[in-house]
Amino acid sequence: MKNKLTTRPFLKLTKLSVAMICVTSTNSFAEQTINKELDEIVVVAQKRAQSIQDVPVTISAYDGDFLESLGIGELDTLSEITPGLVIQEQSPNNPGFVIRGITSDSGSSQSSPRVSIYYNGADVSRSRGSYFELFDVEGIEVVKGPQATLFGTAASVGAISVATRKPEKDISAQLKASVGNYSAKGVSGFVTGGNDLMQGRVAFIYRERDGFIKNIAGNSNSQNPAGFKQDDMHAIERFSYRPSLRITPSDDVTIDLVYTYEKNDDSGTSFKNGLYAPTGGDTSPYSFVEMPGSPYAESVFGKKDLGVERTVNDLNLTVNWDVSNDLTITSITAGRNFDSLEVFDADGTQAWFLEFAEAAEGDQFSQELRAVYTQNKFTSIFGVNYFEEEGSQRIPFSTEESIFLNCLGVLGSGVPCINNDGSVNILTPALTGGAISELPYSLEFTNYGENKAYSAFADVTYAATEALELTAGLRYIKEEKRSGYSSAAPNSVLTQAPLFTVDTNGETFYGDADYDDWLPRFNALYIINPTTNMYATVSKGRRSEVLEVSSANDEQGNVEASISEVPAEIIWNYETGIKGKALDGRLDYSVAVFYQDYSNFQVTLQDDEGVAFSADAGSATNVGAEAEVRALINNEFEIFANAAYLDAEIDDDSNNGNLAGNKFRLQPEWTFSTGLFYSTELSNSLNLTSSLIYSYRSEVFFEPANAPISGLDISQPGLGLVSARLGIASGDYWAVSVFASNLLDKEYLVDAGNTGGGFGNPTFVAGAPRFVGIELTLGFGGQ
C-alpha cells in the first residue's frame, strides 16, 4: 500500500516549512532527476467521474489527504487556498459563503441561498444548517459560476460539494490527537473494515479551545462584579461522529448509508462596540470586551450565557446501479435537520441595550433520481429532483427601556449612553420620579418558511469531432412557497408603543406563491492538443423570489399583514478558459475569464429600527479572471499558486437607488495564495514533511452601503496570512507534526457593522490570532 502519510504528490503532500527552505539547496534540486508527475485530479461535478481538465467549467478540487496535510478542518479555511472563494464564519450558526464576490449568508427562512452546499450529493444549503466539520473527507470540489442545471437553483453563483470517505473492506484505523495554545485540544479518528458484501466505517472528531477575546463581564474590574461571569469570546467545543455502511450485493450495485451527527457549543462572537469602551479598556476590536448580556437571558432567551448551541442530524442513502457498460442509475435520498440557539450581545458593551438571540430550526428532505447514458458520441444525463424544507427563525430581544432609548439618542437627555468611567446611565428613576428603578422590556418576532421544489433536468454532451465537444443542459424548476410571520411586541412603559416591530396580537400572517423557471447552460470544449483544452460556457443562474411577510399598521393604526415580493435574481454568466499540462505532467494550470450580468440583484438591508429586510438593488455587473498553477520542482519539492481578480459592483445607474456604484459586500478585488511543499526521506523508516502557505485578500466592505456608520469605517484593508507545518512520519504507523496558523499574528476583522450597526452602534468582530500546536497521528492495520 502506498505510504499515505509521506509520499503524496500535490493534493497528497504535506507543507514546506521556512526552515526547510533555508537549509535546502536549490542547486541540489536542479541536479535531481524527476521521476514522477502530478496525480490526475478526478471530479464528479458533471455527475460522472472525469479528469478536471476535461470538464468545461472552472473548478478547484482537493482530496482528503491534501486537506489533512494542511490541517483544514473548517470550511472557512478552505477559502485561504481557493481563488474566488471567501467563507466567513462568525459562528457555526452564521456562516457566509462568497463565490466570485457574491455572498450567500441570509438566515431568514423566507429567502433562498445563492451558493449550493452539497454533502454527499445532497443539497444542505440553508445557512443555519450548512456548516459542518471537515473530517475523514474524501474530497471537495468548488465549482464557480451558475450551476443550476446540475446542482439546482441554489447554485446561482456556484457550488461547494463535499464527499466523505466511504467504508473499505480491509481493516484499518487511525487516531489523531492534538494540543495547542488557548488550551486547544482535539482528537479524531476512524475505523473501517468488512467483507465482500458489507463494509462499515465510523469516524469522529472532538475539538475544544478557549476564547481569544477576553470578556471581563462578572469580573471584579467590571461594572457588575457580582454579575454572571461570561466565558471569553470565540471559545469552541465541537463534536461530530459519522457511522457509514456500504453494501455491495453485486459488482453492479453499491448502496451507501451515511449518518452524521454534529453538536456545537461555542461561547459566542465578540461584537465589539466601536463607540463605547469597556470599563478600563478601549474600542479596539482586538482587546477585551465587557459583554454581560441580558440579566433576563434565561427566561427570555432560554439560555443564560452568550454563545451558540447547535445540533445537526443528517441521513443519506445513495444507490448506484451500473445497469450496463453504457447506463448508470443513481438514487440519492437525504434528510437533514438542525436546531440552533445563539445568544448574542449585539451592542457589544456593558449596557443592557441590544440583547438578542436567534432560535433557528429547519427540516429538509430531498430525493434525486438520475441516469447517465453513454453511447457512441453522446453522453446524456437525465434526472428528476424533489426538495422540501420547513424552517423558522425566532428572534427574541431584551433591553432596559431607558437605556435603549437613551443610547439611541431619542430622549434628548444630554447624558451619554456610557460614561467615561464605563458606568451605564439608567434614567428610569429620573423619568418615573423615583417610582421605578428599572424597566425590563422584551419582545420577539419569528419568520417562517416552507418551500417545495420540483425539477427535471437534462444535459447532453456531443463529440462533434475528435477535438470538439458540445454540451447543452436545461433544468425546469417549479417552486411552491409559503412564508409566515408573527410577533409579540408589547407596548413600552415610556413610549406607550413597541420599541420596534408591530405586534401581531397572537396571529401569524402568511403569504403563498408559486414560481417556475427554465435554467439552461451551453458549453464547448476544444482539445487543442493532448495536454491542452480550451472551453467556453454560457449559463443562467437564478436566486428564487423572496416572499417576505411581516406586520404593519394600517391608516387607522390596526395591525395588518405586510406582504412584499422581491423579484428573482437572474444572472447570465459568460466564461472562457484554458486548462493544460506541461513539462511531462509535472506542471498543470488553468486560466478563466468571465463576465456576469445580474438583474434584480437581491440585498439584505436594515430599516431604521434595525430590522433586516430584503430589497432589489437593480442591475449589477461582475467581470473577473482566475488562474491556478501547480508544479513539481523535483521529487521532493512542489509549489502551487492561484489568483483571482474581480471588478464587481451594483451598476452606477440612477434606477438602482442609493446602492448604485457600490461594491458587493465581502467581495475582495484581488485574492492570491501560494504554497511551498517539501517532503524528503530522512532514513529507511522516517520521512520529513513540511510546508508554508501564504494567502492574501484585498480590501472588503462589510455592508452593502460601502459607507461609514456613525463615523466609523466598516471595511477590512488588504490582508496577508501565513500558515506553516513541519512533521516527521514513519510509514503508516505514526506521524508527529507542529503547526501554526496566522503565523505572523496579524490583527484583522472578519465582520463589521452587524446588527448593532442598524441601531447606529456598529460592532467589529476580530479574526483569529496565531494558533500553534502539535499533532500526533497513529495508524493501525492496512497493507
C-alpha positions, -999 to 999 in steps of 0.1 A, spaced: 0 0 0 13 35 -8 26 54 22 -4 78 28 15 99 53 46 107 34 46 101 -3 19 125 -15 23 145 -47 3 177 -48 -31 172 -32 -14 144 -13 17 162 1 23 180 34 36 216 36 70 232 34 84 250 64 105 281 64 133 262 80 135 237 51 136 265 25 166 279 43 185 246 45 177 230 11 200 239 -17 184 250 -50 214 235 -68 207 201 -54 171 205 -67 184 211 -102 207 181 -101 180 156 -92 161 137 -119 123 140 -115 108 105 -118 72 113 -111 44 135 -123 14 152 -107 -16 130 -99 -46 133 -121 -74 152 -104 -108 134 -109 -140 153 -103 -177 144 -104 -192 179 -109 -210 167 -141 -224 137 -122 -198 113 -136 -160 108 -129 -139 129 -153 -105 144 -153 -107 180 -142 -91 190 -174 -120 176 -194 -147 195 -176 -157 227 -194 -163 248 -162 -140 264 -137 -134 240 -107 -110 240 -78 -107 205 -63 -89 190 -33 -86 154 -20 -88 145 16 -51 138 21 -43 173 10 -68 188 33 -55 168 63 -19 177 54 -28 214 57 -48 209 89 -80 222 72 -108 211 94 -132 240 90 -149 253 59 -137 289 63 -100 279 60 -108 264 26 -110 299 12 -74 305 20 -63 283 -9 -92 287 -34 -93 316 -59 -126 334 -60 -139 319 -27 -144 336 6 -160 318 36 -169 339 66 -176 321 99 -189 344 127 -201 312 143 -212 277 131 -247 291 132 -239 320 109 -215 312 80 -213 333 48 -203 318 15 -189 341 -12 -181 329 -47 -169 354 -72 -179 383 -49 -215 372 -44 -225 364 -8 -249 338 5 -255 341 42 -291 351 50 -306 332 80 -342 342 71 -365 313 65 -381 334 38 -351 338 15 -331 313 -6 -293 307 -7 -271 317 -36 -244 290 -32 -253 253 -32 -236 234 -4 -237 197 -12 -229 170 13 -226 135 -2 -246 146 -32 -275 162 -14 -283 199 -10 -278 213 25 -276 250 16 -298 265 42 -275 289 61 -280 277 97 -276 241 87 -248 244 61 -218 245 84 -201 212 93 -168 199 105 -144 187 78 -131 153 89 -125 120 72 -132 137 39 -127 121 5 -127 153 -14 -141 188 -20 -150 205 -53 -156 242 -56 -175 249 -88 -176 285 -100 -204 302 -119 -241 293 -122 -245 255 -119 -283 253 -117 -286 226 -144 -267 200 -124 -268 214 -88 -302 231 -86 -315 266 -83 -295 274 -51 -263 272 -72 -269 306 -88 -233 316 -84 -216 283 -77 -215 252 -56 -193 236 -29 -195 198 -29 -181 177 -1 -178 139 -2 -169 119 29 -147 88 29 -166 55 23 -161 22 41 -133 -2 29 -130 -40 31 -95 -41 46 -95 -34 84 -77 -2 93 -79 26 118 -64 59 126 -62 81 157 -51 117 159 -46 139 190 -35 175 192 -29 202 217 -22 239 212 -23 274 227 -55 288 241 -59 254 258 -68 238 225 -73 200 225 -86 177 198 -90 141 190 -103 124 158 -101 91 141 -118 63 121 -120 26 119 -131 7 89 -134 -29 76 -158 -56 63 -162 -83 38 -172 -86 1 -209 -80 9 -207 -53 36 -182 -28 48 -185 -3 77 -168 28 88 -170 50 119 -153 84 120 -154 111 147 -139 144 158 -139 164 190 -123 199 193 -123 225 221 -104 257 226 -106 287 250 -117 321 237 -92 345 223 -111 377 232 -113 381 270 -147 390 284 -145 408 318 -183 407 325 -188 395 360 -151 400 369 -140 422 398 -130 450 375 -163 451 356 -194 473 362 -211 444 379 -186 423 398 -214 402 413 -230 395 380 -230 364 359 -195 356 346 -195 351 309 -169 329 291 -142 345 269 -154 350 233 -148 327 204 -142 296 225 -153 264 208 -165 229 218 -175 208 188 -182 171 184 -193 151 154 -194 114 145 -203 97 113 -211 59 110 -214 47 74 -223 14 58 -216 2 23 -234 -28 9 -223 -43 -24 -248 -71 -33 -232 -75 -67 -205 -60 -88 -231 -37 -104 -248 -23 -73 -234 -2 -45 -255 11 -16 -241 37 8 -259 47 40 -243 76 59 -255 92 91 -238 124 105 -244 139 139 -228 172 149 -230 192 182 -216 227 186 -213 246 219 -193 278 213 -190 308 237 -202 334 213 -189 361 190 -171 393 202 -193 420 187 -171 449 200 -187 483 200 -168 509 181 -182 539 200 -182 529 237 -153 512 255 -155 485 282 -145 495 318 -108 503 318 -105 494 281 -107 508 246 -127 503 215 -101 482 196 -118 450 183 -87 431 194 -87 440 231 -110 427 258 -148 432 259 -174 437 286 -205 419 273 -227 407 302 -258 401 280 -293 404 294 -299 398 332 -331 381 320 -314 359 294 -325 326 308 -362 335 309 -363 355 276 -339 335 255 -338 301 272 -300 303 276 -282 323 303 -248 326 287 -237 341 254 -229 317 226 -244 291 203 -258 257 209 -265 238 177 -273 203 167 -274 188 132 -286 154 121 -280 142 85 -290 109 69 -281 100 33 -289 69 13 -272 67 -21 -277 38 -45 -256 34 -77 -266 7 -102 -245 1 -133 -272 -13 -155 -248 -18 -183 -215 -5 -196 -234 24 -210 -260 32 -184 -257 41 -147 -287 50 -125 -282 68 -92 -307 75 -64 -299 99 -36 -324 101 -7 -314 126 21 -329 141 52 -313 168 74 -325 188 104 -309 214 125 -318 231 158 -298 261 170 -299 288 196 -275 316 196 -275 343 222 -255 375 214 -248 409 227 -255 430 196 -243 463 211 -210 448 224 -210 469 255 -216 466 293 -250 483 287 -283 463 288 -290 477 254 -293 454 224 -295 418 237 -307 393 211 -310 356 205 -318 336 174 -335 303 176 -335 286 142 -349 253 132 -351 235 99 -360 202 83 -350 192 48 -358 163 26 -346 156 -9 -349 128 -35 -330 127 -67 -331 101 -94 -308 104 -124 -294 83 -152 -261 88 -171 -261 72 -205 -231 70 -228 -232 57 -264 -211 65 -294 -206 103 -295 -233 111 -269 -232 113 -231 -266 121 -216 -277 129 -181 -314 129 -172 -330 133 -138 -357 145 -115 -354 160 -81 -378 168 -53 -368 191 -24 -387 203 5 -378 223 36 -396 238 65 -380 262 89 -383 291 113 -362 319 127 -373 333 161 -356 365 173 -362 373 210 -349 407 222 -343 421 257 -333 456 270 -339 482 297 -362 508 283 -344 540 294 -310 525 283 -324 516 249 -339 550 243 -310 570 257 -284 550 238 -303 557 206 -303 594 214 -341 598 213 -346 610 249 -326 642 243 -313 639 279 -278 651 271 -265 622 292 -242 598 274 -251 561 270 -219 551 288 -198 574 309 -160 577 306 -155 555 336 -175 528 319 -207 532 340 -240 529 323 -267 556 328 -301 542 337 -326 571 335 -357 552 346 -357 565 382 -355 601 369 -381 596 342 -406 580 367 -400 603 396 -381 576 415 -411 552 415 -394 526 394 -357 517 394 -356 498 361 -379 489 332 -371 455 317 -385 451 282 -387 421 258 -402 412 225 -398 386 199 -406 381 162 -405 349 141 -403 343 104 -414 310 89 -407 294 55 -420 264 37 -406 255 3 -413 227 -21 -393 224 -53 -399 200 -82 -374 199 -110 -364 179 -140 -331 183 -158 -312 170 -189 -277 175 -200 -263 162 -233 -227 162 -245 -219 155 -281 -185 148 -295 -189 167 -328 -153 159 -338 -123 143 -322 -113 177 -309 -147 194 -302 -173 185 -276 -206 205 -273 -229 204 -242 -264 217 -237 -283 214 -205 -316 225 -191 -334 224 -158 -370 232 -153 -380 241 -117 -413 248 -101 -415 261 -65 -443 263 -40 -435 288 -13 -453 298 19 -439 325 42 -451 334 76 -445 360 103 -456 366 139 -445 389 166 -451 395 203 -442 432 209 -458 448 240 -460 485 245 -431 502 262 -439 519 295 -420 550 284 -432 553 248 -466 535 250 -457 517 218 -435 487 209 -398 497 208 -397 483 173 -417 460 150 -455 457 151 -473 433 174 -495 408 155 -517 402 186 -511 365 187 -518 360 150 -494 345 124 -496 361 90 -490 340 59 -484 346 22 -483 319 -6 -469 320 -41 -458 296 -69 -428 303 -92 -412 285 -121 -383 290 -145 -361 274 -171 -323 273 -164 -301 265 -194 -263 260 -199 -242 257 -230 -206 245 -231 -180 239 -256 -147 220 -250 -120 222 -277 -89 199 -274 -60 219 -287 -36 190 -282 -34 160 -259 -23 182 -230 -43 214 -236 -80 221 -236 -100 252 -241 -136 258 -231 -164 283 -232 -197 284 -213 -229 304 -212 -252 296 -182 -281 311 -164 -285 313 -126 -314 322 -105 -319 331 -69 -356 325 -61 -381 352 -54 -382 364 -18 -418 362 -5 -414 384 26 -442 386 52 -441 409 82 -465 432 101 -475 468 97 -501 493 109 -528 505 85 -540 541 84 -563 535 114 -534 520 134 -547 485 132 -522 457 126 -522 440 92 -500 417 72 -473 433 51 -465 411 22 -439 420 -4 -422 402 -31 -386 407 -43 -382 395 -78 -360 365 -87 -323 375 -90 -312 364 -125 -276 360 -136 -262 353 -170 -226 340 -169 -203 341 -200 -170 324 -195 -140 310 -213 -108 293 -201 -79 271 -208 -66 241 -189 -34 222 -196 -4 202 -186 33 208 -193 68 195 -185 58 159 -190 30 161 -165 50 179 -138 30 212 -142 -6 218 -147 -26 251 -149 -59 267 -156 -70 302 -165 -105 316 -168 -121 349 -176 -158 357 -171 -185 383 -174 -216 382 -153 -248 402 -158 -273 405 -129 -308 417 -129 -329 423 -97 -298 419 -75 -310 410 -41 -295 426 -10 -303 425 28 -307 459 44 -318 471 78 -346 496 84 -345 525 108 -354 501 137 -326 477 129 -348 450 114 -334 432 84 -353 431 51 -347 420 15 -346 445 -13 -340 447 -50 -308 467 -57 -314 466 -95 -288 456 -121 -252 446 -113 -221 436 -133 -192 413 -124 -161 409 -145 -132 388 -134 -104 363 -140 -90 333 -121 -58 313 -125 -43 283 -108 -9 265 -113 9 237 -96 43 222 -103 68 196 -92 102 212 -89 118 179 -81 109 146 -64 107 163 -31 97 199 -37 64 212 -51 47 246 -54 12 259 -62 -2 294 -67 -36 308 -76 -51 343 -81 -84 359 -87 -95 394 -98 -130 408 -95 -145 440 -107 -180 437 -94 -205 464 -84 -241 474 -85 -244 493 -117 -239 531 -113 -274 538 -126 -299 562 -110 -326 534 -112 -306 514 -87 -311 538 -58 -287 546 -30 -265 515 -36 -257 524 -72 -220 521 -79 -213 502 -47 -191 471 -45 -207 438 -32 -202 431 5 -174 407 14 -160 410 -22 -122 415 -24 -109 428 -57 -79 405 -55 -73 372 -38 -40 353 -41 -24 323 -24 8 303 -28 22 272 -12 56 255 -10 57 218 -2 87 197 8 90 160 17 122 140 20 134 107 33 155 110 65 162 73 68 147 40 57 119 44 82 115 82 86 103 110 64 103 147 69 74 167 56 69 205 57 50 234 41 45 271 40 12 287 28 6 324 22 -29 339 13 -38 374 5 -71 393 1 -75 430 -8 -99 454 9 -135 443 15 -166 462 26 -188 445 52 -221 463 44 -238 470 10 -237 507 17 -199 508 15 -201 538 39 -191 545 75 -216 540 102 -217 567 129 -184 579 115 -166 545 117 -151 527 87 -169 494 80 -142 476 60 -111 455 62 -79 466 44 -59 442 24 -46 413 44 -20 385 41 -19 355 63 8 328 67 5 292 79 32 265 83 36 229 92 66 206 99 64 169 106 82 136 109 64 103 99 72 66 100 52 50 72 16 44 81 24 38 117 29 72 132 35 109 125 42 140 146 36 175 133 39 210 147 17 236 130 8 273 131 -20 294 115 -17 332 112 20 326 119 27 364 120 -2 370 144 -19 396 122 -48 415 135 -78 416 112 -116 418 110 -140 391 98 -170 414 100 -182 449 109 -214 468 112 -237 438 121 -270 442 140 -256 470 161 -249 490 130 -286 491 122 -291 509 156 -262 533 150 -238 513 171 -215 494 147 -197 465 161 -165 448 150 -156 411 150 -119 402 153 -103 374 133 -84 346 149 -49 353 163 -19 330 159 -28 294 167 1 269 173 0 233 183 14 198 179 -4 168 164 2 130 168 -12 105 143 -12 68 149 -22 43 121 -34 7 126 -39 -21 101 -39 -16 63 -14 -30 39 
